[in-house]
């Protein structure tokens, strides 16, 4: 899981670099697709959608340069061969925008909490041959970039690094396996990656 997360992190960061270079050709001080600045938006992380995880985020404008983003991801499905990636995750984040809300670069501070039940999923051997059920909590920092598509639609890319504490029960096999014990792990690394499609409601 860690190798896959790092790969996705690098992929999204590379994509973001190209988008930022193209967007910076636009002078945001004189060019605006919306006026006034939106106050409320809903969004979906396309990367989570590709992983068949239901997700929805909402973002509120707090001031000219601050917003509050609250994404939630949920997966309750069992797949073929008893593969499962069940989880619920919430990751609220306060964002500081370098220009103004919903435009250009932003920096964020986020927290996260989730519960999970994972088994028979690769490419890691640990999750391929065992099942893990438990909870996690932590926080981190992030960077992102937001670009406009139309007065109502936009996209953003964001990546984050931080700390996560994981507490879990480890089972012998993905299905009907014996409990092997309870353990915990301290993780430091990528904690957030998103390519969000956004719709402004107000």
C-alpha positions as CSV (number, residue, x, y, z in Angstrom):
1,X,0.0,0.0,0.0
2,X,2.8,2.4,0.9
3,X,4.5,1.9,-2.6
4,X,1.3,2.5,-4.4
5,X,0.6,5.6,-2.4
6,X,4.0,7.0,-3.1
7,X,3.5,6.3,-6.9
8,X,0.1,8.0,-7.0
9,X,1.6,10.9,-5.0
10,X,4.4,11.4,-7.5
11,X,2.0,11.0,-10.5
12,X,-0.4,13.6,-9.2
13,X,2.4,16.0,-8.3
14,X,3.8,15.7,-11.9
15,X,0.4,16.4,-13.4
16,X,0.0,19.4,-11.1
17,X,3.3,20.9,-12.2
18,X,2.2,20.9,-15.8
19,X,-1.2,22.3,-15.0
20,X,0.3,25.1,-12.8
21,X,2.7,26.1,-15.5
22,X,-0.1,26.5,-18.0
23,X,-2.4,28.3,-15.6
24,X,0.2,30.8,-14.5
25,X,0.1,32.2,-18.0
26,X,-3.2,33.7,-17.0
27,X,-3.1,36.9,-15.0
28,X,-5.6,36.2,-12.2
29,X,-5.4,39.8,-11.0
30,X,-7.3,41.0,-14.1
31,X,-9.1,37.8,-15.3
32,X,-11.9,36.2,-13.4
33,X,-14.5,33.6,-14.4
34,X,-16.7,34.4,-11.5
35,X,-17.6,37.5,-9.5
36,X,-18.2,37.6,-6.6
37,X,-16.0,34.8,-5.3
38,X,-18.0,31.6,-4.5
39,X,-18.9,30.8,-0.9
40,X,-19.8,27.1,-1.1
41,X,-18.7,24.2,-3.3
42,X,-19.2,20.4,-3.5
43,X,-16.6,18.1,-5.0
44,X,-15.6,14.5,-5.8
45,X,-12.1,13.0,-5.8
46,X,-11.7,11.3,-9.2
47,X,-8.9,9.1,-7.9
48,X,-11.2,7.7,-5.2
49,X,-14.0,7.3,-7.8
50,X,-11.5,5.2,-9.9
51,X,-10.9,3.0,-6.8
52,X,-14.7,2.5,-6.5
53,X,-14.9,4.5,-3.2
54,X,-17.9,6.7,-2.7
55,X,-16.8,10.2,-1.8
56,X,-18.1,13.7,-1.4
57,X,-16.5,16.9,-0.2
58,X,-17.8,20.3,0.7
59,X,-15.8,23.5,1.0
60,X,-16.8,26.7,2.7
61,X,-15.3,30.2,2.3
62,X,-14.3,31.6,5.7
63,X,-12.7,34.8,4.5
64,X,-10.9,36.2,1.5
65,X,-8.0,33.8,1.9
66,X,-9.3,31.0,4.1
67,X,-11.6,28.1,3.4
68,X,-12.7,24.9,5.2
69,X,-12.7,21.7,3.2
70,X,-14.4,18.6,4.6
71,X,-14.1,15.4,2.3
72,X,-15.6,12.1,3.3
73,X,-14.8,8.7,1.6
74,X,-16.8,5.5,2.1
75,X,-16.5,2.0,0.8
76,X,-18.6,-0.9,2.0
77,X,-18.3,-3.3,-0.9
78,X,-17.0,-6.9,-1.0
79,X,-15.4,-7.7,-4.3
80,X,-14.6,-11.0,-6.1
81,X,-12.4,-13.5,-4.2
82,X,-13.3,-11.8,-1.0
83,X,-11.3,-8.7,-1.8
84,X,-12.3,-5.8,0.4
85,X,-11.2,-2.2,0.9
86,X,-13.9,-1.2,3.3
87,X,-13.4,2.1,5.1
88,X,-14.9,5.4,6.1
89,X,-12.5,8.3,6.2
90,X,-13.0,12.0,7.0
91,X,-10.2,14.5,6.5
92,X,-11.1,18.1,7.3
93,X,-8.6,20.8,6.2
94,X,-8.2,24.5,6.8
95,X,-6.7,26.2,3.7
96,X,-4.8,29.4,3.2
97,X,-5.0,30.7,-0.4
98,X,-2.0,32.7,-1.6
99,X,-4.2,34.9,-3.9
100,X,-7.8,34.6,-2.8
101,X,-10.3,31.8,-2.0
102,X,-10.8,29.2,-4.8
103,X,-8.1,30.6,-7.1
104,X,-4.5,29.4,-7.7
105,X,-2.2,28.0,-5.0
106,X,-3.2,27.1,-1.5
107,X,-1.6,25.6,1.6
108,X,-3.5,23.4,4.1
109,X,-3.4,21.9,7.5
110,X,-5.5,18.7,7.8
111,X,-6.6,16.1,10.3
112,X,-7.9,12.7,9.5
113,X,-9.8,9.9,11.2
114,X,-11.0,6.6,9.7
115,X,-12.0,3.0,10.3
116,X,-11.1,0.2,7.9
117,X,-11.4,-3.5,7.1
118,X,-8.9,-4.5,4.4
119,X,-8.0,-7.9,3.0
120,X,-6.9,-9.8,-0.1
121,X,-5.8,-6.6,-2.0
122,X,-2.4,-6.1,-3.5
123,X,0.3,-5.3,-4.4
124,X,1.7,-5.6,-0.8
125,X,2.1,-9.1,0.5
126,X,0.8,-8.0,4.0
127,X,-2.6,-7.0,2.7
128,X,-2.7,-9.8,0.1
129,X,-2.5,-12.7,2.6
130,X,-3.9,-11.1,5.8
131,X,-6.9,-9.0,6.8
132,X,-6.6,-5.9,8.9
133,X,-9.5,-4.3,10.8
134,X,-9.1,-1.2,12.9
135,X,-8.9,2.6,13.0
136,X,-6.5,5.4,12.2
137,X,-6.0,9.0,13.2
138,X,-3.5,11.7,12.4
139,X,-2.8,15.0,10.6
140,X,-0.5,16.7,8.1
141,X,0.1,19.6,5.8
142,X,-0.7,19.9,2.1
143,X,-0.2,22.0,-1.0
144,X,-2.7,22.4,-3.9
145,X,-3.7,24.3,-7.0
146,X,-7.2,25.2,-8.1
147,X,-8.0,26.1,-11.7
148,X,-11.2,27.3,-13.2
149,X,-13.2,25.6,-16.0
150,X,-16.3,27.8,-16.1
151,X,-18.3,30.0,-13.8
152,X,-19.7,26.9,-12.0
153,X,-17.1,24.2,-12.6
154,X,-13.4,23.9,-11.6
155,X,-10.8,21.3,-10.7
156,X,-8.0,21.1,-8.1
157,X,-5.1,18.9,-7.4
158,X,-3.7,18.5,-3.9
159,X,-1.0,16.4,-2.2
160,X,-0.1,16.1,1.5
161,X,2.4,14.7,3.9
162,X,1.9,13.9,7.6
163,X,1.6,11.4,10.4
164,X,-0.9,8.6,11.0
165,X,-1.4,6.3,14.0
166,X,-3.0,3.0,13.0
167,X,-4.5,0.5,15.5
168,X,-5.7,-2.8,14.1
169,X,-6.5,-6.5,14.6
170,X,-4.6,-8.8,12.2
171,X,-6.3,-11.9,10.9
172,X,-4.7,-15.0,9.4
173,X,-6.5,-14.9,6.1
174,X,-8.9,-12.6,4.3
175,X,-11.9,-14.9,5.0
176,X,-12.7,-16.7,8.2
177,X,-9.1,-16.4,9.4
178,X,-8.0,-16.7,13.0
179,X,-7.1,-13.5,15.0
180,X,-3.3,-13.2,15.2
181,X,-3.3,-10.3,17.6
182,X,-3.7,-6.6,18.0
183,X,-1.0,-4.2,16.9
184,X,-0.4,-0.6,16.1
185,X,1.8,1.4,13.6
186,X,3.2,4.9,13.4
187,X,3.3,6.0,9.8
188,X,4.9,9.1,8.3
189,X,4.6,9.8,4.6
190,X,1.9,10.8,2.1
191,X,-1.4,11.3,3.8
192,X,-3.4,13.0,1.1
193,X,-3.7,12.9,-2.7
194,X,-6.7,14.2,-4.7
195,X,-7.8,15.3,-8.1
196,X,-11.1,16.9,-7.4
197,X,-13.9,17.9,-9.8
198,X,-15.7,20.8,-8.2
199,X,-19.1,22.4,-8.6
200,X,-19.9,25.8,-7.1
201,X,-23.4,26.0,-5.6
202,X,-23.2,29.6,-4.3
